[in-house]
Amino acid sequence: MPHTQLTLKQIFAHPTSHNIHWRDIVHMFEGLGGTTEETKKEHLKVKLNGKEMTFGVPRHGHHTLEDNDEIGHIRRFLRECGCEPKAE
């Protein structure tokens, strides 16, 4: 299974996975055909399938995304863009 799909499955997992690496999320957006741009204010602007959203980048030393709310925001954005894990 491609890495993009693995990260997508982690984001949509129940219970929520708390071991998702931030770099994997960025690569997932790009692997889905999106563009990413890190802003000066430690945010990541994502454009995907005609939609745009800005997410907070984890602070210094935090390389995994552990916040349920932030994972939920990413999950909702992916749904709005029509990107959900493929059924097995």
C-alpha positions in Angstrom: 0.0 0.0 0.0 1.5 3.4 -1.0 2.6 5.6 1.9 0.0 8.2 1.0 -2.8 5.7 1.6 -1.3 4.5 4.9 -1.2 8.1 6.2 -4.8 8.6 5.0 -5.9 5.5 6.8 -4.2 6.7 10.0 -6.0 10.0 9.9 -9.4 8.3 9.4 -8.7 5.5 12.0 -11.0 5.0 15.0 -9.9 5.3 17.6 -7.8 8.2 16.5 -4.1 7.5 15.9 -1.8 9.7 18.0 1.4 8.7 16.2 1.1 10.5 12.9 4.3 12.2 11.8 3.8 15.7 10.5 6.1 15.2 7.5 3.9 12.2 6.5 0.9 14.5 6.5 2.6 17.0 4.3 3.7 14.3 1.9 0.2 12.8 1.9 -1.3 16.2 0.8 1.3 16.4 -2.0 0.7 12.7 -2.9 -3.0 13.4 -3.3 -2.2 16.1 -5.8 -2.2 19.1 -3.5 0.2 21.9 -3.0 1.6 22.9 0.4 3.2 26.2 1.5 4.7 26.8 5.0 3.9 30.4 6.1 6.1 32.7 8.2 3.6 32.2 11.1 4.2 28.5 11.5 1.2 27.4 9.5 0.8 25.2 6.5 -1.4 26.4 3.7 -2.8 23.4 1.7 -4.6 23.6 -1.7 -6.3 20.4 -2.7 -9.0 19.7 -5.3 -10.0 23.4 -5.5 -10.2 23.9 -1.8 -7.8 25.7 0.6 -7.2 25.3 4.3 -4.5 26.4 6.7 -3.2 24.2 9.6 -1.0 24.9 12.5 2.5 23.3 12.3 3.5 21.4 15.4 5.9 23.4 17.6 9.6 22.9 18.2 10.5 19.3 18.9 7.0 17.9 18.2 7.2 15.8 15.1 4.0 13.9 15.6 0.4 15.2 15.4 -1.3 14.3 18.7 -4.1 16.8 19.0 -7.6 15.2 18.3 -9.0 18.5 17.2 -6.3 19.1 14.6 -6.6 15.6 13.3 -10.3 16.2 13.1 -9.8 19.4 11.1 -7.5 17.5 8.7 -10.1 14.7 8.4 -12.9 17.1 7.6 -10.8 18.9 5.0 -9.9 15.7 3.3 -13.6 14.7 3.2 -14.6 18.0 1.7 -11.9 17.4 -1.0 -13.2 13.9 -1.7 -10.2 12.2 -0.3 -10.9 9.2 1.9 -9.0 5.9 2.3 -9.7 3.3 -0.3 -11.8 0.4 0.9 -9.9 -2.9 1.2 
